[in-house]
Amino acid sequence: MDAVENKDWRKMAGLMADDYSDRWGHDKATIIDHTKQAFAQFFILTVESLELHVEEADAIDTARVHVAIKGRGGPLADFVMSRVAELKEPLSFTWRQASWKPWDWKLVRVDQPELEITEY
Protein backbone atom coordinates (compact mmCIF):
# COMPACT_ATOMS: atom_id res chain seq x y z
CA MET A 1 0.00 0.00 0.00
CA ASP A 2 2.95 2.27 0.65
CA ALA A 3 4.16 1.72 -2.93
CA VAL A 4 0.73 2.70 -4.31
CA GLU A 5 0.43 5.70 -2.01
CA ASN A 6 3.83 6.96 -3.16
CA LYS A 7 3.19 5.96 -6.78
CA ASP A 8 6.40 3.94 -6.67
CA TRP A 9 5.63 1.52 -9.49
CA ARG A 10 9.16 0.06 -9.49
CA LYS A 11 8.76 -0.85 -5.81
CA MET A 12 5.31 -2.29 -6.49
CA ALA A 13 6.70 -4.43 -9.32
CA GLY A 14 9.47 -5.65 -7.02
CA LEU A 15 6.90 -6.81 -4.47
CA MET A 16 4.94 -8.83 -7.02
CA ALA A 17 5.71 -12.36 -8.18
CA ASP A 18 6.40 -12.76 -11.89
CA ASP A 19 3.56 -15.33 -12.00
CA TYR A 20 1.02 -13.00 -10.34
CA SER A 21 -2.55 -13.70 -11.48
CA ASP A 22 -6.05 -12.92 -10.25
CA ARG A 23 -9.66 -13.84 -11.01
CA TRP A 24 -10.02 -10.82 -13.30
CA GLY A 25 -7.38 -12.20 -15.67
CA HIS A 26 -4.64 -9.74 -14.77
CA ASP A 27 -0.97 -10.61 -14.80
CA LYS A 28 1.81 -8.60 -13.19
CA ALA A 29 2.30 -6.20 -16.11
CA THR A 30 -1.44 -5.56 -16.51
CA ILE A 31 -2.09 -4.86 -12.84
CA ILE A 32 0.84 -2.44 -12.64
CA ASP A 33 -0.39 -0.63 -15.77
CA HIS A 34 -3.99 -0.40 -14.51
CA THR A 35 -2.86 0.74 -11.07
CA LYS A 36 -0.74 3.48 -12.65
CA GLN A 37 -3.72 4.66 -14.71
CA ALA A 38 -6.14 4.71 -11.78
CA PHE A 39 -3.83 6.44 -9.34
CA ALA A 40 -2.33 8.92 -11.82
CA GLN A 41 -5.52 10.96 -11.30
CA PHE A 42 -4.63 11.66 -7.66
CA PHE A 43 -2.83 14.87 -6.70
CA ILE A 44 -2.92 13.84 -3.04
CA LEU A 45 -3.26 10.17 -2.06
CA THR A 46 -3.49 8.32 1.23
CA VAL A 47 -4.07 4.57 1.47
CA GLU A 48 -5.03 3.31 4.92
CA SER A 49 -5.29 -0.30 6.03
CA LEU A 50 -7.97 -1.11 8.56
CA GLU A 51 -8.67 -4.36 10.42
CA LEU A 52 -5.73 -6.44 9.18
CA HIS A 53 -5.99 -10.23 9.64
CA VAL A 54 -3.21 -12.59 8.53
CA GLU A 55 -3.48 -16.33 7.93
CA GLU A 56 -0.21 -18.24 7.70
CA ALA A 57 0.39 -21.66 6.13
CA ASP A 58 3.62 -23.19 4.76
CA ALA A 59 5.27 -20.21 3.04
CA ILE A 60 1.89 -18.85 1.86
CA ASP A 61 0.30 -16.02 3.85
CA THR A 62 -2.99 -14.32 3.18
CA ALA A 63 -3.61 -10.83 4.53
CA ARG A 64 -7.21 -9.69 4.60
CA VAL A 65 -7.63 -5.98 5.09
CA HIS A 66 -10.19 -3.27 4.64
CA VAL A 67 -8.66 -0.36 2.74
CA ALA A 68 -9.59 3.30 2.77
CA ILE A 69 -8.40 5.46 -0.10
CA LYS A 70 -8.47 9.20 0.45
CA GLY A 71 -7.18 12.08 -1.57
CA ARG A 72 -7.83 14.71 -4.18
CA GLY A 73 -7.76 14.45 -7.91
CA GLY A 74 -9.75 14.11 -11.08
CA PRO A 75 -12.99 12.24 -11.79
CA LEU A 76 -11.29 8.82 -11.84
CA ALA A 77 -9.80 9.52 -8.40
CA ASP A 78 -13.29 10.30 -7.08
CA PHE A 79 -14.61 7.08 -8.62
CA VAL A 80 -11.81 4.98 -7.08
CA MET A 81 -12.38 6.47 -3.62
CA SER A 82 -16.15 5.99 -3.72
CA ARG A 83 -15.96 2.46 -5.13
CA VAL A 84 -13.46 1.31 -2.49
CA ALA A 85 -15.55 2.96 0.26
CA GLU A 86 -18.59 0.89 -0.83
CA LEU A 87 -16.85 -2.46 -0.35
CA LYS A 88 -18.10 -4.45 2.64
CA GLU A 89 -15.64 -7.36 2.39
CA PRO A 90 -11.88 -6.90 2.83
CA LEU A 91 -9.30 -7.16 0.10
CA SER A 92 -7.33 -10.39 0.21
CA PHE A 93 -3.59 -10.29 -0.56
CA THR A 94 -1.88 -13.67 -0.99
CA TRP A 95 1.89 -13.72 -0.51
CA ARG A 96 4.40 -16.50 -1.16
CA GLN A 97 7.83 -16.74 0.44
CA ALA A 98 10.21 -16.44 -2.50
CA SER A 99 13.41 -17.70 -0.89
CA TRP A 100 14.97 -18.77 2.38
CA LYS A 101 15.29 -15.11 3.37
CA PRO A 102 12.64 -14.25 5.98
CA TRP A 103 11.89 -10.88 4.32
CA ASP A 104 11.60 -12.22 0.77
CA TRP A 105 7.86 -12.41 0.07
CA LYS A 106 6.10 -11.81 -3.27
CA LEU A 107 2.48 -10.92 -3.93
CA VAL A 108 0.90 -13.70 -6.02
CA ARG A 109 -2.80 -12.81 -5.94
CA VAL A 110 -5.31 -10.13 -4.91
CA ASP A 111 -9.02 -10.78 -4.55
CA GLN A 112 -12.17 -9.07 -3.35
CA PRO A 113 -15.53 -10.84 -3.87
CA GLU A 114 -17.59 -7.69 -4.49
CA LEU A 115 -15.22 -6.06 -6.93
CA GLU A 116 -15.88 -6.57 -10.63
CA ILE A 117 -13.24 -5.33 -13.03
CA THR A 118 -13.84 -5.43 -16.74
CA GLU A 119 -11.67 -4.44 -19.67
CA TYR A 120 -12.67 -1.35 -21.59
C-alpha positions as CSV (number, residue, x, y, z in Angstrom):
1,M,0.0,0.0,0.0
2,D,2.9,2.3,0.6
3,A,4.2,1.7,-2.9
4,V,0.7,2.7,-4.3
5,E,0.4,5.7,-2.0
6,N,3.8,7.0,-3.2
7,K,3.2,6.0,-6.8
8,D,6.4,3.9,-6.7
9,W,5.6,1.5,-9.5
10,R,9.2,0.1,-9.5
11,K,8.8,-0.8,-5.8
12,M,5.3,-2.3,-6.5
13,A,6.7,-4.4,-9.3
14,G,9.5,-5.7,-7.0
15,L,6.9,-6.8,-4.5
16,M,4.9,-8.8,-7.0
17,A,5.7,-12.4,-8.2
18,D,6.4,-12.8,-11.9
19,D,3.6,-15.3,-12.0
20,Y,1.0,-13.0,-10.3
21,S,-2.5,-13.7,-11.5
22,D,-6.1,-12.9,-10.2
23,R,-9.7,-13.8,-11.0
24,W,-10.0,-10.8,-13.3
25,G,-7.4,-12.2,-15.7
26,H,-4.6,-9.7,-14.8
27,D,-1.0,-10.6,-14.8
28,K,1.8,-8.6,-13.2
29,A,2.3,-6.2,-16.1
30,T,-1.4,-5.6,-16.5
31,I,-2.1,-4.9,-12.8
32,I,0.8,-2.4,-12.6
33,D,-0.4,-0.6,-15.8
34,H,-4.0,-0.4,-14.5
35,T,-2.9,0.7,-11.1
36,K,-0.7,3.5,-12.7
37,Q,-3.7,4.7,-14.7
38,A,-6.1,4.7,-11.8
39,F,-3.8,6.4,-9.3
40,A,-2.3,8.9,-11.8
41,Q,-5.5,11.0,-11.3
42,F,-4.6,11.7,-7.7
43,F,-2.8,14.9,-6.7
44,I,-2.9,13.8,-3.0
45,L,-3.3,10.2,-2.1
46,T,-3.5,8.3,1.2
47,V,-4.1,4.6,1.5
48,E,-5.0,3.3,4.9
49,S,-5.3,-0.3,6.0
50,L,-8.0,-1.1,8.6
51,E,-8.7,-4.4,10.4
52,L,-5.7,-6.4,9.2
53,H,-6.0,-10.2,9.6
54,V,-3.2,-12.6,8.5
55,E,-3.5,-16.3,7.9
56,E,-0.2,-18.2,7.7
57,A,0.4,-21.7,6.1
58,D,3.6,-23.2,4.8
59,A,5.3,-20.2,3.0
60,I,1.9,-18.8,1.9
61,D,0.3,-16.0,3.8
62,T,-3.0,-14.3,3.2
63,A,-3.6,-10.8,4.5
64,R,-7.2,-9.7,4.6
65,V,-7.6,-6.0,5.1
66,H,-10.2,-3.3,4.6
67,V,-8.7,-0.4,2.7
68,A,-9.6,3.3,2.8
69,I,-8.4,5.5,-0.1
70,K,-8.5,9.2,0.5
71,G,-7.2,12.1,-1.6
72,R,-7.8,14.7,-4.2
73,G,-7.8,14.4,-7.9
74,G,-9.8,14.1,-11.1
75,P,-13.0,12.2,-11.8
76,L,-11.3,8.8,-11.8
77,A,-9.8,9.5,-8.4
78,D,-13.3,10.3,-7.1
79,F,-14.6,7.1,-8.6
80,V,-11.8,5.0,-7.1
81,M,-12.4,6.5,-3.6
82,S,-16.2,6.0,-3.7
83,R,-16.0,2.5,-5.1
84,V,-13.5,1.3,-2.5
85,A,-15.6,3.0,0.3
86,E,-18.6,0.9,-0.8
87,L,-16.9,-2.5,-0.4
88,K,-18.1,-4.4,2.6
89,E,-15.6,-7.4,2.4
90,P,-11.9,-6.9,2.8
91,L,-9.3,-7.2,0.1
92,S,-7.3,-10.4,0.2
93,F,-3.6,-10.3,-0.6
94,T,-1.9,-13.7,-1.0
95,W,1.9,-13.7,-0.5
96,R,4.4,-16.5,-1.2
97,Q,7.8,-16.7,0.4
98,A,10.2,-16.4,-2.5
99,S,13.4,-17.7,-0.9
100,W,15.0,-18.8,2.4
101,K,15.3,-15.1,3.4
102,P,12.6,-14.2,6.0
103,W,11.9,-10.9,4.3
104,D,11.6,-12.2,0.8
105,W,7.9,-12.4,0.1
106,K,6.1,-11.8,-3.3
107,L,2.5,-10.9,-3.9
108,V,0.9,-13.7,-6.0
109,R,-2.8,-12.8,-5.9
110,V,-5.3,-10.1,-4.9
111,D,-9.0,-10.8,-4.6
112,Q,-12.2,-9.1,-3.4
113,P,-15.5,-10.8,-3.9
114,E,-17.6,-7.7,-4.5
115,L,-15.2,-6.1,-6.9
116,E,-15.9,-6.6,-10.6
117,I,-13.2,-5.3,-13.0
118,T,-13.8,-5.4,-16.7
119,E,-11.7,-4.4,-19.7
120,Y,-12.7,-1.3,-21.6
